[in-house]
Amino acid sequence: MANRLLDYNTNLITTLIAIPISIAVALILVKVDTVYAITAAIGLGVLVLTFINTDFAIYALIFSMLLSPEFGSRTTHGEGVTIRIDDVLLVIILFTWLAKTALYKDLGLFRKSPLNKPIAYYTFICFFATGAGMLFHNVKPLNGLFFVLKYIEYFLVYFLVVNQVRSKKQFDNFVIALLVTFVIVVIVAMLQIPSGKRLTAPFEGDAGEPNTLGGYLIFIIAINLSLVLQPGIIPQPKYRRLLLWITAISIFPFFLTNSRGSWAAAIPVVIAYIFLSNRRWIIVGFLAFFLLMAPIILPDTVIDRFRYTFQKQTGYAATLQENIGGVTLDTSASERVRSWRDAWQGVKKSPLFGYGITGWRFLDAQYMRVLIETGFFGLGLFLYLLYSVLNETWKVFKNAKIPFFKYFAQGFFVATIAMMTHSIGANTFIILRIMEPFWLVCGLVISIPYIEKIETEKLAELQDEVAKIKLGTI
């Protein structure tokens, strides 16, 4: 009864608000450019639909994370600003959610979760270090504020999901939407193969970043493997086989990204399932087959990319190569090593709180970037956040009673380790097309104990009603 009353009040308020707004917007739109008019109309539609049903907001985010275009530009040195459709969508969705929680106090803004404190601590140190960086003129205020808000944006995706997901049906539908998006991304990537270029995510243009696509693919692959390796997790065998084939096919665009950081992230995924899965022989057999057939089935570009990493150059290029432990690195990897070495010298000058977000020149390595921008305090809190994610996910895996929940959590645990490996040579935990799916899935996993509690209570109520019917008391 309370839910029906809440829905009735929501629809009534939405209607009363929407009518005058629609009239005002209509009068304005007839006088502006068509593109802006369409954008405004879509934004208004999202606002109204989100107010009526927050599930719609999450579906919109899931599909827009990888399938929305990007505006603006950034240089290879990390300068400039880019805006994506999902950035705008998220702002609209969060504004609507705040309005809804203001009207209905019982909804709550941030549901209590085990990650609230680690997220709050890390967010505080980012603000503090960046504020200090602005005072010492290391950080341009607009750039620093923009990037800190981007970090918060990822965490808000997590809170939105944790606050909204209350049933297994919701959980299952969001996972299906996530997998449908994955299929679309794989298809778009496969269509790029004839071009002969490195594969990138959809709508990234000519200057796309293959490392982003590689990171996203191995993240979803790691989750999928947990679901397909365990019999009975997906009840219908045809759907399990379909997911298995899609995952197997996705391996080809994954390798064709030619992203060595993404390939490295696949190593802990393979090792983890050899230890965790009861069907480890499938992983071992596939790995043996792949290593034997790799020279035959993989394009020359992939083989050459791997060999180039440790190939000694001649002439001037040889002077740009670094030798680490007797291993000679290619010029690209060597440049990354030199940038880390320079950053370490900078850390010595500001070890506690760093230079602030964007206070140091571009650095393509997550851990070193966190260290140089937020100091040892920031790095410690960042590692504490990652530890908390792994620790809480493992608890969910061990304690979950519903098999699908259990192995979805296992998949996310392995995927998190993969992302931590990926971030050694990339800014993985600030890449939007990886982090929005990451924190959305994290929100789903952390919601599992709460969902199971609700489902158990529903089952107990149903059993009680059945017992009363049998006794003739109803």
N, C-alpha and C positions, 0 to 999 in steps of 0.2 A: 504494500500500500504506500509506504514511504517513498519507494523508488518511482512508483507511478505518479505520485504527487510532485516529486522532484522533476520528472520528465515533463509533466504538464506545465509547471511553473517556468522551466527552462524554455519550452517552446513558446509560451505566452510572452515572456520577456523578450525573446529573440525576435518575435514577430513585431512587437511594439517598437523595438529599437530599429529593426531592419526597414520598416516602412518609411520613416522620415529620412533615414540615411540614404535609402535607394532613390528617393525623390531628389535629394540634394546632389547625390553623385550623378544622376541622370542629367541634371541641369549643367553640371560642370563638364561632363564628358563630351557633350555636343560641341564644346569649344576648344578641345585639345586634340593633339595628334592621335591617330588611330592606334598606334603601338602602345602609347601610354594609357589610352582608354581601355584597351584589352587587358593590359597588365593590372590596371586598377580594378577592373571587373573581376578578374581571377582572384586578386587579393581579397576583395570583398566577399566573394563566394567562399573562399577558404575560411575567412573569419567567421562567417555565419555557420558553415558546416561544422567547424571546430567547436563552436559554442554549443551546438546541438549534440554533437557526438565526437568526443575526443579521440576515439578509435580512428576516425577518419584522418585526423592529424598525423597519427603514427604511420598509417598506410601511405599518406602523401610523402612523409619523410623517407620512408623505406625506398620508394621508387625514385624519389628525386636525388637521393644521396649519390647515386652513380649515373643517373640518367638526366641530369639537368645541365644546361650550358653554363659557361663561365664568362664573365665580363671583366674588363680591365686587364692588366698585365703586370708581370713581375719579371725582374731580370734574374740572371743566373746567380747574382750576388745577393738575392733575397730582397731587393728593393722593389717598391711598388705595392699596389693593393689589387686584389681580385675579389669580385662578388659573384656568388652563384645563386641560382633560383632558390635552392634549399636554404641559403642564408636568410633570404627574404621570408620564405615560408616559415622558418623557425621563429623569426621575430614576431610574425603575425600570430602563430600558434601560441607562443609563450605569453604574448599580450592578452590573448583571448583566455588562456588558462588562468592567468592572474585575475582577470575580471570575473571568471566563473568561481574561483576559490573565494573571492571577496564577497560574492553573493551567497555562496553556500559554504559556511564555515566548516561543515563536517567533511568536506573534500580534503582539506589540508593542502598546504603548499609543498612541503617536503616530507614524505613518509619516512619514518625512522628506518634506517638501513645500516648495515655494518660498514659501509663505505662513506657515510656522511662525514665523519671526522677526518679520515685521510684526504678526502677531496677538499674539505674546508682548509686544512693545514696547507696543502700545496697551493691552493688558490691564494691564500693570504701571503705566502712567501713570494709568489709571482707579482702580486700587487706591490708588496713592500720593496722588493728588489728593483722593480721597474720605476717606482716612485723615487727611490734613491738615485737611480740612473738618470732620471730627468733632472733632479737637483744638481747632479754633477755634470750635466750636459753630455752624458753618454748616449741617452735615448731621446729620439725625436718624439715629443708627446703624442702626436697623432698615430704614428706607427706603433709605438709601444702600447698605447691604450687599445688600438685595434687588435693587435695580436693577443693581448691578455683576454679581451672579450671573446676572441675566437676559441681560446682554451676553455673558457667558461661555457661557451656554446655547446661543446662536446659533453660537458658534465650535465648540462640542462637536458640533453637528450636522454641521459641515464635517468635523471629524476622524473622526467615526463613518463617514461616507461614504467618505472617502479611505482609511481603514483597511480597509473591507469590500469595496469594488468591485474585482473582479479579472478580470472577463470582459465581453465585449461583450454577452452574453446578459443578465447582471445589469444592465448599463447600459441596454439597450433596455427591459427590464421596468420599471425605475424611472422611465424617461421616460414609458412608457405609463401607469403609475399616476399620474404627475404630470398628464398630459393628461386622464385620466379625472376626476381631482379638479377640474380646470379646467372641464370640461363640466358637472359637477354644480353648481359655483358659478355658472356662467352661467345654467343652468336655474333655480336658486333665485332669482337676481337678476331674471330675466325674469318670474317669477311675482309679483314685488313691484310690477311696473309698474302694474297696475290700482289700487293703493292711492293713487297720485298723489304719494307721498312720494319723497324721494331714496333711491336704492338703496344697500343695505349688504351686507356679507358675511353668510353664514349664521350663525345663533345669536348675533347681536349685540344682539338685542332692540330696544326702541324707541329707545334712546340709542346706536344704532350709529354708526359713523364712516364716511361715504361715501368719504372720502379714502383710507381703507385699501383698500376694494374697488377704487377707481380705480387705485391704485398697483399692486395685485396683478394686475389685468387687463392693464395696459399692460406689465408685466414679462413675463407669459406671451405676450401678443400679439407682443412684440418677438422672442421666441425662435421662435414659430410662423412668423412671416414669413420668417425665414431658411431654414426647412425647406421651405416651400411655394413660395418664389420660385425656388428652384434645382431644375431638372428632374432626376429620377433619385435625389434624396436619399432619398425614400420610394419604394421599389421598386414597390409596388402602386399604380397610378394612382387606384384607388377610395379608398384611404386618404388619399392626398394631397388629393384633392378634398374628402373629408370634413373633413379638418383645415382646409382653406381655407374651407369654409362655416362651420364652427364659429367660426373666427377672425373671419370677416366678421360673423356674428351677434353676437359678443361686443362689437363696436363700439357697438351700441345701448345695452346696460346701462352700458358705459364712459362714454358721454356723459350718460346719465341719472343718474349719480352726482352730476352738477353740481359736480364737484370741479375747480376751476380749476387747482390744482397738478398734478393728473393730466393734464389737457388739455395743460398746458405740457410735461409729460414726454413727450407724444406727438410733439412737434415734432422733437427730435433723432432719434427713431426714423425718422420720415419722411425727414429729411435724410440720415441715415446710409445708408438703403437706396437712396436716389437715387444716392449715390456708390459704394456697395459692391456692389450687385446688378447682374448682367448683364441683368436684366429690369426695369430702372428705369422703363421706359415704362409698366409696369403701375401702379407707384406714382404716377407723374405723372398718368396718365389717371384713376385712381381719385380722386386728390386734386382734380383739376379738376372731375370730376363731382360730388364731395361738396360742394365749395364752391358750385357752382351750385345744387345741389338742397337744401342745408342749410336754407334758409328754409322749404322745403316739407315735407321729411321729418322734421326735428327738431321736437320739441314746443316750445311757446312758453316753457316753463319753462327750457329749455336756452338759447334765444335771449336771454331776459330776464336769465338769470344772467350771460351774457357781456357784455351791454350795461351791466348794473348796475355792473360793475367800474370803468368809466370815466365813470359818469353823475354829474353834479353834483347835489347835493341842495339843498333849500331849508330855511330856518329853522335850528333848532338843529343838525340833522344836518349842515348845511354846515360848521359850526364844528369838526366831528370829522373832516373829510376832510383828507388830506395831499396836497400837490402836489409831485410828484417830476419834475423836468425839464420842467415845463410840463404834465404829465399829472396829472389829478385822480383819486385813487383812492377807491373806496367806503369806507364806515366800517369794514368788517371788515378790509380790506387795510391801511387807515390805522392801525388799532389794532395790527396786526402790526408795521408799520414803527416805531411809537412804542415797542413793546416791545423791538425790536432796538436802538433808540437808547438806551433806559434800560440795556439789557444792556451796551452799549459803554461807558457811564459806569462800570459795575461792573467791566468788564475792566481799566480803567485803574488800579483800586485793587488788583487781584490778577492781574497780567498773565501770570505764568509758569505757575502751576499752577491758577489759577481757584479756585472755591469748593467743588469736589467734586461728585460726581454727586448730584443733587437738592438741591444747596446753594444754588441760585438759584430764584426763583419760576418757574412754568411758562412755557416759551418754545417756541413752535411753529415752530422753524426749526433744522434739524440743525446746520449749520455754526456758527451763532451760539451754539447750545446747547453744542456741544463746546468752543467757545472760552471761554464763561463758566464752564463746569464744570471744565475741565481745563487752561485757559490756552493760551498759544501752543505750549507743549511738546505738549500733548494734541492740539491742532488739527493741528500738524505731523505727528505720528505717525498721526493719523486719515487725513490726506490721503496719507501715505506708504502706508498700508494700501490705500486705494482705487487709488492708482497701481499698486501691486503686483498687485492683482486684474486691472486692465486690461492691464498689461504681460504678465503670465503668460498671460492668456486670449488675447491677440493672438498670442503665440508658439505656443500650441496651434493656433490657427486657421491660421497660416502653415505649420506643420510637420506637422500631422496628415495621415495618408495615407488613412484611411477617410473617404469623403465625408460620411457622416452625422455623424461626430465633428467634422469640420472645420466644418460649417455650424451645428452645435449650439453650438460654441464661438463662432462669429461672432454667433449670436443672443444669447448671454449677454453678449458684449462690448457690443452695442448696448443690451441691457436694463440693463446696469450704468450706462451713460451716462444712460439714462432715469431710473433711480433717483437718480442724483446730481442731476439736474434737479429731480425731484420733491421732493428733500430741501431745496431752497431755501426752501420755504414749509411744510415739514412735518418731523417727526422720523422720517423714513423708515427710517433705519438702526437704530432701536430699536423699530419697530412689529413686533410678533411675527408677524402674519399676512403680512407682506411679507418679513421677514428670515429666517424659518425656510426658506421656499422658496428665497430668494436663496442662503443658505449651503449648502443641500442641492445646488442646481444648480452652485454654485461647486465643491463637492467632486467632483461628477461630471466637470466640465470639467478640473480639475487632475489627475484620475485618468487622463485620456485617454492621455498618453504611456506611462504604466505599463501600461495595458490593451493598447495597441498592441504594446508590447514582448513581453508574454506571448503575444498572439495570433500574432505573428511567429514566436516560438519554437515554438509548437504546430504552426504550418504547416510549419516546417523539419523538425520531428520526423516529421510525417506524410509529407512528401516523401521523407525518408530511409527510412522504412519501405516506401513504395511502390517506391523504387529497389531496396531489398534483396529485395522480393518478386519483382520483374522479373528480378533476377539469380539468383534461386533460393537465396538465402542464408538465407531464413527458412522 
